[in-house]
Amino acid sequence: MTVIGYAYVQDRLKLSLPPVAFPARIRSVTRVERLAGELAVPAKRAPGEDVIEHLLFALKHEGTDLQVLAASCAHLEPAALLAQLRAAPAGQYIRKLCAIWEAITGQFLEDLPAGISGSVALLFDPALYVTVEGANRDKRWGVAFNGLGDWDFCPSLRRTSDLEALLKADPLVQVREFLDSVPPTQLERALAWAYLDETRSTFEIEGERPAGNKQEAFAALLRQAHARQTLDEEHWVELQNATVTSRLAQETSFRSFQNHLNNGVPGPGGVSYLPPPPALVHSLLASISRLANVETAPGIAPLVRAALASFGFVFAHPFGDGNGRLSRYLAHYALCQSGALPSGSILPLSAAMRRNELKYLQALKSFSVPARAFWKATWLDGENFAFEFQGSPSMYRYFDATPCVSFLYEMALEALRKDLKEEVAYLSCYDEVVRRVNDRYDIQGSTLANLIRMAYQNGGVFSKNRRKQFADQVETAALDFIEAQVQELNPHLTQQAT
């Protein structure tokens, strides 16, 4: 036996789950220590062959892997759990395992021994995972559920060095400080642009250029994100109908069919992702909807909440179409409901995602690729397939969301730097150039607005084609003056025309 703990249990019980990310292995070491990619354990500290002993070892040394723990519960006999409990009624790890077993199976252990006590045991170690504050305590076992969600949907979030740095940066504090520093008139215009850019970007990520009415409808949804909503199935259907561009793609309920994503390759090899079976969708969406509202899931950092709800939604894929747009809308909704942004404001996350689509795809693949391995796809004819799920439902409920949360934090920082700050900088430049130009020249307002933006976006100069385009409307001296003012106010702009 080389692997122990969760990896041993997964092999022994033949659990259909992705491999344990950081398995425990017996190594020639003198103490239990974390190495690159694994937990090294001396042989004398390794458990025997009993599954429960390995789970207790894993809870103590590896952390809380709910994917493996939940999938194991169906294989654990109540008598064996009670035997371990009687041997150590105050033990925090056996209490945790019993609490998990009851929550997952919906059954209760009977004839509990006396002396079940001890300090409150946190289900997730805050030193290893990002957890909630003010966790709910299970008085029966003295275990506090401090996970990011509930028993139906609770992704884990590992405290990696990269994530810790992002958490410390706290992008939303920076966003609020910046918004407070912008003059009201400029802020109103910058936010109007941000809503438009966010709407356009979220459709472009899906490769769509919707009609104006669809863009307006989605922008209106974003503006309503600050208002409390009942995210039940009926409301999700309304949101889906408002975001898809084709009436034929509008749904009347969550899906009752197995949908999938395709990368264009013919046959089963082209099936790139399969979301959970339809039977799981309602419970997942109910939990994700609770997570999105601070009242029903308190104690979670706003950006963490937004990432978990958004990626959880797109992984669940409750509709045939519109899931990506709705998932990004849900990120905004979660941020707004957390009170993280002033009313009426928006952080253009989709605009940042559009510029970083490869990173976005990598975050999605951190879950979609491992999940795909547990589906059998059989090609029938045309575009028709038969799908058979061969995995454990726990993979959709308790996945590692660290890459997804890290990605959204990075996008929040970029949206602040690249979208909000640069737009406000442009507006400051625009206002001053307009004032200076109007003191010398008489140029139609809309024409001047276009000229300033063209010069700004082209490194402070007009291309030859632009000069020809406006030769009959604006004198050469005025064009030269506009260039000079844009360059003076923005010395960082490149001086080369594109």
The 8 nearest C-alpha neighbors of each residue, nearest first, counted from 0:
[[1, 2, 3, 25, 7, 24, 48, 47],
 [0, 2, 25, 24, 3, 26, 7, 23],
 [3, 1, 24, 7, 23, 6, 0, 25],
 [4, 2, 7, 23, 24, 6, 5, 1],
 [3, 5, 53, 57, 7, 6, 54, 56],
 [4, 6, 8, 7, 57, 9, 54, 3],
 [5, 7, 9, 8, 4, 22, 3, 19],
 [6, 8, 3, 10, 4, 5, 2, 9],
 [9, 7, 11, 5, 10, 6, 12, 50],
 [8, 10, 14, 6, 7, 12, 11, 13],
 [11, 9, 13, 7, 8, 12, 6, 14],
 [10, 12, 8, 13, 9, 7, 50, 14],
 [11, 13, 14, 9, 10, 8, 71, 74],
 [14, 12, 10, 11, 9, 15, 8, 16],
 [13, 15, 9, 12, 16, 10, 70, 391],
 [16, 14, 390, 391, 13, 389, 17, 373],
 [15, 17, 14, 390, 391, 18, 394, 66],
 [16, 18, 369, 19, 15, 370, 394, 372],
 [19, 17, 20, 16, 6, 9, 22, 369],
 [18, 20, 22, 21, 6, 17, 5, 16],
 [19, 21, 18, 22, 36, 37, 17, 6],
 [20, 22, 37, 36, 19, 38, 23, 61],
 [23, 21, 37, 19, 6, 38, 20, 24],
 [22, 24, 38, 3, 37, 2, 39, 4],
 [25, 23, 2, 39, 1, 3, 40, 26],
 [24, 26, 40, 1, 42, 41, 39, 2],
 [27, 25, 39, 28, 41, 40, 24, 42],
 [26, 28, 41, 29, 25, 42, 40, 39],
 [29, 27, 41, 26, 30, 40, 39, 31],
 [28, 30, 41, 27, 31, 40, 26, 32],
 [29, 31, 28, 41, 32, 40, 39, 44],
 [32, 30, 40, 39, 41, 38, 33, 29],
 [33, 31, 39, 38, 30, 34, 40, 28],
 [34, 32, 38, 39, 37, 35, 31, 36],
 [33, 35, 37, 38, 36, 32, 39, 21],
 [34, 36, 37, 33, 38, 21, 39, 32],
 [35, 37, 21, 34, 38, 20, 22, 33],
 [38, 36, 21, 22, 34, 23, 35, 33],
 [37, 39, 23, 33, 34, 32, 22, 24],
 [38, 40, 24, 32, 26, 31, 23, 25],
 [41, 39, 31, 25, 26, 24, 30, 42],
 [42, 40, 28, 43, 44, 26, 25, 29],
 [43, 41, 45, 44, 25, 40, 26, 27],
 [42, 44, 41, 45, 40, 46, 25, 29],
 [45, 43, 42, 41, 46, 40, 31, 30],
 [44, 46, 42, 43, 47, 40, 41, 3],
 [47, 45, 53, 52, 44, 48, 56, 3],
 [46, 48, 49, 45, 52, 53, 50, 3],
 [47, 49, 50, 46, 53, 52, 51, 7],
 [48, 50, 52, 51, 47, 53, 46, 54],
 [51, 49, 53, 52, 8, 54, 48, 11],
 [50, 52, 54, 53, 49, 55, 80, 75],
 [53, 51, 55, 49, 50, 54, 46, 56],
 [52, 54, 4, 56, 50, 51, 55, 46],
 [55, 53, 57, 51, 56, 52, 4, 58],
 [56, 54, 58, 52, 57, 53, 92, 51],
 [55, 57, 53, 59, 54, 58, 4, 60],
 [58, 56, 4, 61, 54, 60, 59, 55],
 [59, 57, 62, 55, 56, 63, 60, 61],
 [58, 60, 56, 57, 61, 55, 62, 92],
 [59, 61, 57, 58, 62, 56, 31, 38],
 [62, 60, 57, 58, 59, 63, 23, 38],
 [61, 63, 58, 60, 64, 59, 57, 124],
 [62, 64, 58, 123, 65, 61, 122, 57],
 [65, 63, 66, 67, 68, 62, 5, 397],
 [64, 66, 68, 67, 69, 397, 63, 393],
 [65, 67, 393, 397, 64, 69, 68, 394],
 [68, 66, 70, 65, 69, 64, 71, 5],
 [67, 69, 65, 71, 70, 66, 64, 72],
 [68, 70, 71, 72, 65, 67, 66, 103],
 [69, 71, 67, 68, 72, 66, 393, 391],
 [72, 70, 68, 69, 74, 73, 67, 75],
 [71, 73, 75, 74, 69, 100, 70, 68],
 [72, 74, 71, 75, 70, 104, 69, 76],
 [75, 73, 72, 71, 76, 12, 70, 50],
 [74, 76, 72, 73, 77, 71, 79, 80],
 [77, 75, 79, 78, 74, 80, 73, 72],
 [76, 78, 80, 79, 81, 75, 108, 109],
 [79, 77, 81, 76, 80, 82, 75, 108],
 [78, 80, 82, 76, 81, 77, 83, 75],
 [81, 79, 77, 83, 82, 78, 84, 76],
 [80, 82, 84, 78, 83, 79, 85, 77],
 [81, 83, 79, 85, 84, 80, 78, 86],
 [84, 82, 86, 80, 81, 85, 79, 87],
 [83, 85, 81, 88, 87, 86, 82, 93],
 [86, 84, 82, 88, 87, 83, 112, 81],
 [85, 87, 83, 84, 88, 82, 81, 90],
 [86, 88, 90, 84, 85, 89, 83, 93],
 [89, 87, 115, 84, 85, 90, 114, 86],
 [90, 88, 116, 115, 117, 87, 91, 114],
 [91, 89, 87, 88, 92, 93, 94, 117],
 [90, 92, 94, 93, 120, 95, 89, 117],
 [93, 91, 95, 94, 90, 55, 96, 58],
 [92, 94, 96, 95, 91, 90, 97, 84],
 [95, 93, 91, 97, 92, 96, 140, 98],
 [94, 96, 92, 98, 93, 97, 91, 99],
 [95, 97, 93, 99, 94, 98, 100, 92],
 [98, 96, 100, 94, 99, 95, 93, 101],
 [97, 99, 95, 101, 96, 100, 94, 102],
 [98, 100, 96, 102, 97, 101, 103, 95],
 [101, 99, 97, 103, 98, 72, 102, 104],
 [100, 102, 106, 98, 105, 104, 99, 107],
 [103, 101, 99, 105, 100, 104, 98, 150],
 [102, 104, 100, 101, 105, 99, 69, 72],
 [105, 103, 106, 101, 102, 100, 72, 73],
 [104, 106, 101, 102, 103, 107, 100, 99],
 [107, 105, 101, 104, 108, 102, 100, 103],
 [108, 106, 101, 109, 105, 104, 100, 102],
 [107, 109, 77, 106, 111, 110, 101, 81],
 [110, 108, 111, 107, 77, 81, 112, 106],
 [111, 109, 112, 108, 81, 113, 107, 78],
 [110, 112, 109, 113, 108, 81, 85, 84],
 [113, 111, 85, 110, 114, 115, 88, 84],
 [114, 112, 115, 111, 88, 85, 116, 110],
 [113, 115, 116, 88, 112, 89, 117, 85],
 [116, 114, 88, 89, 113, 112, 117, 140],
 [117, 115, 89, 114, 118, 141, 88, 140],
 [116, 118, 89, 119, 115, 91, 90, 141],
 [117, 119, 120, 116, 141, 91, 89, 142],
 [118, 120, 141, 142, 121, 117, 143, 136],
 [121, 119, 142, 91, 143, 118, 122, 141],
 [120, 122, 143, 123, 142, 124, 119, 145],
 [121, 123, 144, 143, 145, 120, 142, 95],
 [124, 122, 121, 63, 125, 145, 146, 128],
 [123, 125, 126, 127, 128, 121, 122, 62],
 [126, 124, 128, 127, 130, 129, 123, 121],
 [125, 127, 124, 128, 158, 129, 123, 157],
 [128, 126, 125, 124, 158, 157, 129, 62],
 [129, 127, 157, 125, 158, 156, 126, 130],
 [128, 130, 156, 125, 158, 157, 127, 131],
 [131, 129, 146, 145, 125, 128, 147, 132],
 [132, 130, 298, 145, 299, 146, 134, 147],
 [131, 133, 298, 134, 130, 145, 299, 297],
 [132, 134, 131, 135, 298, 145, 297, 143],
 [135, 133, 145, 144, 132, 143, 131, 136],
 [134, 136, 143, 144, 133, 137, 145, 142],
 [137, 135, 143, 142, 138, 134, 144, 141],
 [136, 138, 142, 141, 139, 140, 143, 135],
 [139, 137, 141, 140, 136, 142, 143, 119],
 [138, 140, 137, 141, 142, 98, 115, 136],
 [141, 139, 142, 138, 94, 137, 98, 115],
 [140, 142, 138, 119, 137, 139, 120, 136],
 [143, 141, 120, 137, 140, 136, 119, 121],
 [142, 144, 136, 121, 135, 134, 145, 137],
 [143, 145, 122, 135, 134, 146, 136, 142],
 [146, 144, 134, 131, 130, 143, 122, 123],
 [145, 147, 130, 148, 144, 131, 153, 123],
 [148, 146, 153, 130, 131, 154, 145, 149],
 [149, 147, 153, 146, 152, 290, 296, 150],
 [148, 150, 153, 152, 151, 147, 146, 286],
 [149, 151, 152, 153, 148, 102, 103, 396],
 [152, 150, 149, 286, 396, 283, 282, 153],
 [153, 151, 396, 149, 150, 148, 286, 283],
 [152, 154, 148, 397, 147, 149, 396, 146],
 [155, 153, 397, 398, 399, 400, 147, 152],
 [156, 154, 399, 400, 398, 157, 153, 397],
 [155, 157, 401, 128, 129, 400, 399, 158],
 [158, 156, 128, 159, 401, 127, 129, 155],
 [159, 157, 128, 127, 163, 162, 129, 160],
 [158, 160, 162, 161, 157, 163, 401, 127],
 [159, 161, 163, 162, 164, 158, 165, 157],
 [162, 160, 164, 159, 163, 165, 405, 158],
 [161, 163, 165, 159, 164, 160, 405, 166],
 [164, 162, 166, 160, 165, 161, 158, 159],
 [163, 165, 167, 161, 162, 166, 168, 160],
 [166, 164, 162, 168, 167, 163, 408, 161],
 [167, 165, 163, 169, 168, 164, 162, 408],
 [166, 168, 164, 169, 165, 163, 162, 170],
 [167, 169, 165, 166, 170, 164, 173, 172],
 [170, 168, 166, 167, 171, 172, 165, 173],
 [171, 169, 173, 172, 412, 168, 174, 411],
 [172, 170, 174, 173, 169, 175, 339, 340],
 [173, 171, 175, 174, 170, 169, 176, 339],
 [172, 174, 170, 176, 171, 175, 177, 169],
 [175, 173, 171, 177, 172, 176, 178, 170],
 [174, 176, 178, 172, 177, 173, 171, 179],
 [177, 175, 173, 179, 174, 178, 172, 180],
 [176, 178, 180, 174, 179, 175, 173, 181],
 [177, 179, 175, 180, 181, 176, 174, 186],
 [178, 180, 176, 177, 181, 175, 182, 174],
 [179, 181, 177, 178, 176, 182, 175, 183],
 [180, 182, 178, 179, 186, 183, 185, 177],
 [181, 183, 185, 184, 186, 180, 179, 178],
 [184, 182, 186, 185, 187, 181, 188, 179],
 [185, 183, 187, 186, 182, 188, 181, 189],
 [184, 186, 188, 182, 187, 183, 189, 181],
 [187, 185, 183, 189, 188, 184, 181, 190],
 [186, 188, 190, 184, 185, 189, 183, 191],
 [189, 187, 191, 185, 186, 190, 192, 184],
 [190, 188, 186, 192, 191, 187, 185, 423],
 [189, 191, 193, 192, 187, 188, 186, 194],
 [192, 190, 188, 194, 193, 189, 187, 195],
 [191, 193, 195, 189, 190, 194, 196, 188],
 [194, 192, 190, 196, 195, 191, 197, 347],
 [195, 193, 197, 191, 192, 196, 198, 190],
 [194, 196, 192, 198, 193, 197, 199, 191],
 [197, 195, 193, 199, 198, 194, 200, 192],
 [196, 198, 200, 347, 194, 195, 350, 199],
 [199, 197, 195, 196, 200, 201, 218, 194],
 [198, 200, 196, 197, 202, 201, 195, 203],
 [201, 199, 203, 197, 350, 202, 198, 349],
 [200, 202, 349, 204, 198, 203, 199, 324],
 [203, 201, 207, 205, 204, 200, 199, 208],
 [202, 204, 206, 200, 207, 205, 201, 199],
 [205, 203, 201, 202, 206, 353, 200, 207],
 [204, 206, 203, 202, 207, 201, 323, 324],
 [207, 205, 203, 204, 202, 208, 201, 200],
 [208, 206, 203, 202, 205, 209, 204, 244],
 [207, 209, 203, 202, 210, 206, 199, 214],
 [210, 208, 207, 213, 214, 211, 244, 202],
 [211, 209, 213, 212, 214, 208, 244, 215],
 [210, 212, 214, 213, 215, 209, 216, 208],
 [211, 213, 215, 214, 210, 216, 209, 217],
 [214, 212, 216, 215, 211, 210, 209, 217],
 [215, 213, 211, 217, 216, 212, 218, 198],
 [214, 216, 212, 218, 213, 217, 219, 211],
 [217, 215, 213, 219, 214, 218, 212, 220],
 [216, 218, 220, 214, 219, 215, 242, 213],
 [217, 219, 215, 221, 220, 216, 198, 214],
 [218, 220, 222, 216, 217, 221, 215, 223],
 [221, 219, 217, 223, 218, 222, 216, 224],
 [220, 222, 218, 224, 223, 219, 217, 328],
 [221, 223, 219, 220, 224, 218, 343, 225],
 [224, 222, 220, 221, 225, 226, 219, 332],
 [223, 225, 332, 221, 226, 222, 335, 220],
 [224, 226, 335, 223, 336, 342, 227, 332],
 [227, 225, 224, 223, 228, 336, 335, 332],
 [226, 228, 225, 336, 229, 224, 292, 223],
 [229, 227, 230, 226, 224, 234, 292, 231],
 [228, 230, 231, 234, 227, 288, 233, 235],
 [231, 229, 234, 288, 228, 235, 232, 233],
 [230, 232, 234, 233, 229, 235, 285, 288],
 [233, 231, 235, 234, 236, 252, 230, 253],
 [234, 232, 236, 235, 231, 237, 252, 230],
 [233, 235, 237, 236, 231, 232, 230, 238],
 [234, 236, 238, 232, 237, 233, 239, 231],
 [237, 235, 239, 233, 234, 238, 251, 252],
 [238, 236, 234, 240, 235, 239, 241, 233],
 [237, 239, 235, 241, 236, 240, 234, 242],
 [238, 240, 236, 242, 241, 237, 235, 321],
 [241, 239, 249, 237, 238, 242, 243, 236],
 [240, 242, 238, 239, 243, 237, 216, 217],
 [241, 243, 239, 240, 217, 321, 238, 244],
 [244, 242, 321, 245, 240, 241, 239, 249],
 [243, 245, 242, 209, 246, 213, 248, 210],
 [246, 244, 247, 248, 243, 249, 240, 242],
 [247, 245, 249, 248, 244, 243, 240, 250],
 [246, 248, 245, 249, 250, 244, 243, 240],
 [249, 247, 246, 245, 320, 250, 243, 319],
 [250, 248, 240, 246, 247, 243, 239, 251],
 [251, 249, 252, 248, 236, 240, 318, 239],
 [250, 252, 236, 249, 253, 233, 237, 240],
 [253, 251, 250, 236, 254, 232, 233, 318],
 [252, 254, 317, 318, 255, 232, 251, 250],
 [253, 255, 256, 318, 317, 252, 277, 319],
 [256, 254, 277, 253, 257, 278, 252, 276],
 [257, 255, 254, 277, 258, 276, 319, 253],
 [256, 258, 276, 277, 259, 255, 386, 254],
 [259, 257, 256, 319, 273, 274, 260, 316],
 [258, 260, 273, 272, 261, 274, 270, 257],
 [261, 259, 272, 271, 270, 273, 262, 258],
 [260, 262, 270, 269, 271, 263, 259, 272],
 [263, 261, 269, 264, 271, 270, 260, 268],
 [262, 264, 261, 269, 265, 270, 266, 268],
 [263, 265, 269, 262, 268, 266, 261, 270],
 [266, 264, 269, 263, 268, 267, 270, 262],
 [265, 267, 268, 269, 378, 264, 270, 377],
 [268, 266, 269, 270, 376, 378, 377, 265],
 [269, 267, 266, 270, 264, 265, 271, 262],
 [268, 270, 264, 262, 261, 267, 265, 263],
 [271, 269, 261, 267, 268, 260, 272, 262],
 [270, 272, 261, 260, 269, 262, 371, 273],
 [273, 271, 260, 371, 367, 259, 270, 274],
 [272, 274, 259, 371, 260, 275, 258, 271],
 [273, 275, 315, 314, 316, 272, 276, 259],
 [276, 274, 315, 279, 277, 273, 395, 280],
 [275, 277, 278, 279, 257, 274, 280, 388],
 [278, 276, 280, 255, 279, 256, 257, 275],
 [277, 279, 276, 280, 281, 255, 275, 282],
 [280, 278, 277, 276, 282, 281, 283, 275],
 [279, 281, 283, 277, 282, 278, 284, 317],
 [282, 280, 284, 283, 279, 285, 278, 253],
 [281, 283, 285, 284, 280, 279, 286, 151],
 [284, 282, 280, 286, 281, 285, 287, 152],
 [285, 283, 287, 281, 286, 282, 288, 280],
 [284, 286, 282, 288, 283, 287, 281, 289],
 [287, 285, 289, 283, 288, 284, 152, 151],
 [286, 288, 284, 290, 289, 308, 285, 283],
 [289, 287, 291, 285, 290, 286, 230, 284],
 [290, 288, 286, 295, 287, 291, 292, 296],
 [289, 291, 287, 296, 288, 292, 148, 286],
 [290, 292, 333, 288, 289, 308, 287, 304],
 [293, 291, 294, 290, 289, 295, 336, 296],
 [292, 294, 297, 296, 295, 337, 336, 291],
 [293, 295, 292, 296, 297, 289, 336, 337],
 [294, 296, 289, 293, 292, 297, 290, 291],
 [297, 295, 293, 290, 294, 289, 292, 298],
 [298, 296, 293, 299, 294, 295, 131, 132],
 [297, 299, 132, 131, 133, 300, 296, 293],
 [300, 298, 131, 297, 304, 301, 303, 147],
 [299, 301, 303, 302, 304, 298, 337, 131],
 [302, 300, 304, 303, 334, 337, 305, 299],
 [303, 301, 305, 304, 300, 306, 334, 408],
 [304, 302, 306, 300, 305, 301, 404, 307],
 [303, 305, 301, 307, 302, 306, 299, 308],
 [306, 304, 330, 302, 333, 308, 303, 307],
 [307, 305, 309, 303, 404, 308, 304, 310],
 [308, 306, 304, 310, 309, 311, 305, 303],
 [307, 309, 311, 305, 287, 306, 310, 291],
 [310, 308, 326, 330, 306, 312, 311, 329],
 [311, 309, 313, 312, 307, 308, 306, 314],
 [310, 312, 308, 314, 309, 307, 313, 315],
 [313, 311, 315, 309, 310, 314, 326, 308],
 [312, 314, 316, 310, 315, 326, 311, 322],
 [313, 315, 311, 316, 312, 274, 310, 367],
 [314, 316, 312, 313, 274, 317, 275, 311],
 [317, 315, 313, 314, 318, 322, 274, 312],
 [318, 316, 253, 254, 315, 280, 319, 322],
 [319, 317, 254, 320, 316, 253, 322, 321],
 [318, 320, 258, 254, 317, 321, 248, 316],
 [321, 319, 318, 322, 248, 243, 249, 239],
 [320, 322, 324, 243, 323, 239, 325, 242],
 [321, 323, 325, 324, 313, 320, 316, 326],
 [324, 322, 326, 325, 321, 313, 327, 205],
 [323, 325, 327, 326, 321, 322, 201, 328],
 [326, 324, 328, 322, 327, 323, 329, 321],
 [325, 327, 309, 329, 323, 328, 324, 313],
 [328, 326, 330, 329, 324, 325, 309, 323],
 [327, 329, 325, 331, 326, 330, 324, 332],
 [328, 330, 332, 326, 327, 331, 309, 333],
 [331, 329, 305, 327, 309, 333, 328, 332],
 [332, 330, 334, 328, 329, 333, 335, 224],
 [331, 333, 224, 329, 335, 334, 330, 336],
 [334, 332, 291, 305, 336, 330, 331, 335],
 [335, 333, 331, 337, 332, 301, 336, 339],
 [334, 336, 225, 332, 338, 337, 333, 340],
 [337, 335, 333, 338, 334, 292, 332, 225],
 [336, 338, 334, 339, 335, 293, 301, 333],
 [339, 337, 335, 336, 340, 334, 341, 342],
 [338, 340, 337, 334, 335, 301, 171, 341],
 [341, 339, 338, 335, 344, 342, 175, 334],
 [342, 340, 344, 343, 339, 338, 175, 335],
 [341, 343, 344, 225, 340, 335, 338, 345],
 [342, 344, 341, 222, 345, 225, 190, 340],
 [345, 343, 342, 341, 190, 340, 346, 222],
 [344, 346, 347, 190, 343, 194, 193, 340],
 [345, 347, 348, 414, 344, 415, 411, 193],
 [348, 346, 197, 350, 349, 414, 193, 345],
 [347, 349, 351, 350, 346, 414, 410, 411],
 [350, 348, 352, 351, 201, 197, 200, 347],
 [349, 351, 200, 353, 348, 352, 347, 197],
 [350, 352, 348, 349, 354, 414, 353, 410],
 [353, 351, 349, 355, 354, 350, 356, 348],
 [352, 354, 350, 356, 355, 351, 204, 349],
 [355, 353, 351, 352, 356, 350, 357, 349],
 [356, 354, 352, 353, 358, 357, 359, 351],
 [355, 357, 359, 353, 358, 352, 354, 360],
 [356, 358, 360, 359, 355, 361, 354, 362],
 [359, 357, 361, 360, 356, 355, 362, 406],
 [360, 358, 356, 362, 357, 361, 355, 363],
 [359, 361, 357, 363, 358, 362, 364, 356],
 [362, 360, 358, 364, 363, 359, 365, 357],
 [361, 363, 403, 359, 365, 360, 364, 402],
 [364, 362, 360, 361, 365, 366, 367, 359],
 [365, 363, 367, 361, 366, 368, 362, 360],
 [364, 366, 362, 363, 367, 361, 368, 402],
 [365, 367, 364, 368, 369, 363, 370, 398],
 [366, 368, 364, 370, 272, 369, 371, 365],
 [367, 369, 364, 371, 370, 366, 365, 372],
 [370, 368, 371, 372, 367, 366, 17, 365],
 [371, 369, 367, 372, 368, 373, 366, 17],
 [370, 372, 368, 373, 272, 369, 374, 367],
 [373, 371, 370, 369, 374, 368, 375, 17],
 [374, 372, 390, 389, 371, 370, 388, 375],
 [375, 373, 388, 389, 387, 372, 371, 376],
 [374, 376, 387, 386, 388, 377, 373, 389],
 [377, 375, 386, 267, 385, 374, 384, 378],
 [378, 376, 385, 384, 379, 386, 267, 375],
 [377, 379, 384, 266, 380, 267, 383, 385],
 [380, 378, 384, 383, 377, 385, 381, 382],
 [381, 379, 383, 382, 378, 384, 266, 377],
 [380, 382, 383, 379, 378, 384, 266, 265],
 [383, 381, 380, 384, 379, 378, 266, 265],
 [384, 382, 380, 379, 381, 378, 385, 377],
 [385, 383, 378, 379, 377, 386, 376, 382],
 [384, 386, 377, 376, 378, 387, 379, 383],
 [387, 385, 376, 375, 384, 377, 388, 374],
 [386, 388, 375, 374, 389, 376, 385, 377],
 [389, 387, 374, 390, 373, 375, 386, 276],
 [388, 390, 373, 374, 387, 15, 391, 375],
 [391, 389, 15, 373, 388, 16, 392, 374],
 [390, 392, 393, 15, 394, 16, 70, 389],
 [393, 391, 394, 395, 390, 396, 275, 279],
 [392, 394, 396, 66, 391, 395, 397, 70],
 [393, 395, 392, 396, 398, 397, 66, 391],
 [396, 394, 393, 392, 397, 398, 275, 315],
 [395, 397, 152, 393, 394, 153, 398, 151],
 [396, 398, 154, 153, 66, 394, 393, 65],
 [399, 397, 154, 394, 400, 396, 395, 155],
 [398, 400, 155, 154, 401, 156, 397, 157],
 [399, 401, 403, 156, 402, 154, 155, 398],
 [400, 402, 156, 404, 403, 399, 157, 405],
 [403, 401, 405, 362, 404, 400, 406, 365],
 [404, 402, 406, 362, 400, 405, 401, 407],
 [403, 405, 407, 306, 401, 406, 402, 303],
 [406, 404, 402, 408, 403, 407, 162, 401],
 [405, 407, 409, 403, 404, 408, 402, 410],
 [406, 408, 410, 404, 409, 405, 411, 306],
 [409, 407, 411, 405, 410, 406, 404, 165],
 [408, 410, 406, 412, 407, 411, 413, 405],
 [411, 409, 407, 413, 412, 408, 351, 414],
 [410, 412, 408, 414, 413, 409, 407, 348],
 [413, 411, 415, 409, 410, 414, 170, 416],
 [412, 414, 410, 416, 415, 411, 417, 351],
 [415, 413, 418, 411, 417, 351, 412, 416],
 [414, 416, 419, 412, 413, 418, 417, 420],
 [417, 415, 413, 420, 414, 418, 412, 419],
 [418, 416, 414, 413, 421, 415, 420, 419],
 [417, 419, 414, 421, 415, 420, 422, 416],
 [418, 420, 415, 422, 421, 423, 417, 416],
 [421, 419, 423, 416, 422, 418, 415, 424],
 [420, 422, 424, 423, 418, 417, 419, 425],
 [421, 423, 425, 419, 424, 420, 418, 426],
 [424, 422, 426, 420, 425, 421, 189, 427],
 [425, 423, 421, 427, 422, 426, 420, 428],
 [424, 426, 422, 428, 423, 427, 429, 421],
 [425, 427, 429, 423, 428, 424, 430, 422],
 [428, 426, 424, 430, 425, 429, 423, 431],
 [427, 429, 425, 426, 431, 430, 432, 424],
 [430, 428, 426, 432, 427, 431, 425, 433],
 [429, 431, 433, 427, 428, 432, 426, 434],
 [430, 432, 434, 428, 433, 429, 435, 427],
 [433, 431, 435, 429, 434, 430, 436, 428],
 [434, 432, 436, 430, 431, 435, 437, 429],
 [433, 435, 431, 437, 432, 436, 430, 438],
 [434, 436, 432, 438, 433, 437, 431, 439],
 [437, 435, 433, 438, 439, 434, 440, 432],
 [436, 438, 440, 434, 439, 435, 433, 441],
 [437, 439, 435, 436, 440, 434, 441, 433],
 [440, 438, 437, 436, 435, 441, 477, 434],
 [441, 439, 437, 436, 442, 438, 477, 435],
 [440, 442, 437, 443, 439, 436, 438, 473],
 [443, 441, 447, 440, 444, 446, 473, 437],
 [442, 444, 446, 445, 447, 441, 448, 472],
 [445, 443, 447, 446, 448, 442, 449, 433],
 [446, 444, 448, 447, 443, 449, 442, 450],
 [447, 445, 449, 443, 448, 444, 450, 442],
 [446, 448, 450, 444, 449, 445, 442, 443],
 [449, 447, 445, 451, 446, 450, 444, 452],
 [450, 448, 446, 452, 447, 451, 453, 445],
 [451, 449, 447, 453, 452, 448, 454, 446],
 [450, 452, 454, 448, 453, 449, 455, 447],
 [451, 453, 455, 449, 454, 450, 456, 448],
 [454, 452, 450, 456, 451, 455, 449, 457],
 [453, 455, 459, 460, 457, 451, 452, 461],
 [456, 454, 452, 459, 453, 457, 458, 451],
 [455, 457, 453, 454, 458, 452, 459, 451],
 [458, 456, 454, 455, 496, 459, 460, 453],
 [457, 459, 493, 492, 494, 460, 455, 456],
 [458, 460, 454, 455, 486, 482, 485, 457],
 [461, 459, 454, 482, 458, 457, 496, 462],
 [462, 460, 454, 465, 466, 463, 457, 496],
 [461, 463, 465, 464, 496, 466, 460, 497],
 [464, 462, 466, 465, 467, 461, 468, 496],
 [463, 465, 467, 462, 466, 468, 461, 469],
 [466, 464, 468, 462, 467, 463, 461, 469],
 [465, 467, 463, 468, 469, 464, 470, 461],
 [466, 468, 470, 464, 465, 469, 463, 471],
 [467, 469, 465, 466, 470, 464, 471, 472],
 [470, 468, 472, 466, 471, 467, 473, 465],
 [469, 471, 467, 472, 473, 466, 468, 474],
 [470, 472, 469, 473, 474, 468, 467, 466],
 [473, 471, 469, 470, 474, 442, 468, 446],
 [474, 472, 470, 469, 471, 475, 477, 478],
 [475, 473, 477, 476, 470, 478, 472, 471],
 [474, 476, 478, 477, 479, 473, 470, 466],
 [477, 475, 479, 478, 474, 480, 473, 481],
 [476, 478, 480, 479, 475, 474, 481, 473],
 [479, 477, 475, 481, 480, 476, 482, 474],
 [478, 480, 476, 482, 477, 481, 475, 483],
 [479, 481, 477, 483, 478, 482, 476, 484],
 [482, 480, 478, 484, 483, 479, 477, 485],
 [483, 481, 479, 485, 460, 480, 484, 459],
 [484, 482, 480, 486, 481, 485, 487, 479],
 [483, 485, 487, 481, 486, 482, 488, 432],
 [486, 484, 482, 488, 487, 483, 459, 489],
 [487, 485, 489, 459, 483, 484, 488, 490],
 [488, 486, 484, 485, 489, 490, 483, 482],
 [487, 489, 485, 486, 484, 490, 428, 432],
 [488, 490, 486, 491, 487, 492, 485, 428],
 [489, 491, 492, 486, 487, 488, 493, 485],
 [492, 490, 489, 493, 486, 458, 494, 488],
 [493, 491, 458, 490, 489, 494, 459, 486],
 [494, 492, 458, 495, 491, 459, 457, 496],
 [493, 495, 458, 459, 492, 496, 460, 486],
 [494, 496, 493, 458, 497, 460, 457, 459],
 [497, 495, 457, 462, 460, 458, 494, 461],
 [496, 457, 495, 462, 458, 461, 460, 456]]
